[in-house]
Amino acid sequence: MSSGRLTRGSFTIMTLNTFVFGRQVDDGPDKLAKAITACDPDVVGLQELHTAPKATEKLSEMLKGQGYKYHVQGDPEIAGARDVGVLSKYPIVGGPETADAGLGVSVQIDEESGQKVVVWVAHLAYRPYGPYIAHKGRTIGKPDEQILDEIFQGEAARARQAQDLVGKLGASLGSKETAPVIVVGDFNAPSHQDWVDETRKQHFDLVVEWPATKILANAGMTDSFRERHPDPVSRPGNTWSPVNPHDPQDRIDFIFYAAGNGFTLTDSYGWHSGSPKPVTDKDFRKNDWPTDHRTVVSTFQFDSRE
C-alpha cells in the first residue's frame, strides 16, 4: 500500500454496522443507502454483510448517483473478512488485504499527486460481551476482582484480533512518510478511554482497560471521536444501542487513525436518524433507522506538504 504526498482538501469516512445488511427492518438496504446519503462520506466501512453476497456491489449500484463507484467485500470463505466491505467515491487501488477480523484497502484520493489513504474495516468477535459480564456480576454481587477477571478472559479473542490487525498495519503506523491509516469498525467492546474513574456511575462502578482499543492506541493510533470530544462524561458517544435501550449503553464503534504531519481531524460524531423503536416494539420493522448501532462519521483535512 503506497505512500503519497498530501494535497489540500477534506476526507470523510463513516463506519456502519448494517445489522445483517438491513434484513431486520422493512426495506433495509434502501434505508442503509439513505443513511449513507445523509452523511455523504467519501468512504464507508461496512460490517455484518456475511449473509448478503455482493452487498457492497448492491449498495454501490443504489448509490451510483451519489458517486460511490468503487466497492470491495470480503471473501465469504475467509473467516476474518467475510462480513466486512468498503464503499468509496475514490478508486480502490490496493488490496484487499485480510486480517483475523477485517480487510484493508488503499483508496487513491488524488491521481496527480498519488495521494492515498489506507482504510481497514474491522468487526471483532461479538461474544462474550464484556458489559453483559459486568452487569451480571454486579447484579449478583460478585467482587470487583472476579468481575474484572471474567471480563478480561472474555476479551482475549478480541485482543488477539486487534493485535493481528496492528501487525498487518506494520511499518505504516507512526511514519510521516506513509499514507494516512484509518481503522473503522464494530469492536464489540467499549473503549479504555470511556470506562474511567469519572464514569464509574455509568459503568457498574468499574474502571476497565478494555484491551482492543488500548492495543490500537499503544500502536500509535488515535480514537477520532474521543480526540474531538475528550470528556466521556459530557459526551459518552454511545453507539450501542439505539434500539436496545435496556442494554448497557456503550461506545463500541470506532474510527481510529494514524498519520504524519498534514492530516488532521476536524470533526467526529455519532448519529442515527429519527427516534427508532426498540427491537421489542411491534413496529420495530418500520423503523427508518435500519440498524441496531449508531454510525460514527469523522472528517479529516489534508494540508499541502513539500
Secondary structure, DSSP 8 states (H G I E B T S, - for coil): -------SEEEEEEEEE-HHHHTTSTTHHHHHHHHHHHH--SEEEEE--TTSTTHHHHHHHHTGGGT--EEEE--TTSGGGTTEEEEESS-EEEEEEEETTEEEEEEEEETTTTEEEEEEEEE---SS-HHHHHHHHHHTT--HHHHHHHHHHHTHHHHHHHHHHHHHHGGGTT-TTS--EEEEEE-SS--TTTSSGGGGGGTTT-----HHHHHHHHTT-EEHHHHHS--TTT-----B-TT-TTS--B--EEEEEE--TTEEEEEEEEE--S----TTSTTGGG-SS-SSB-EEEEEEEE----
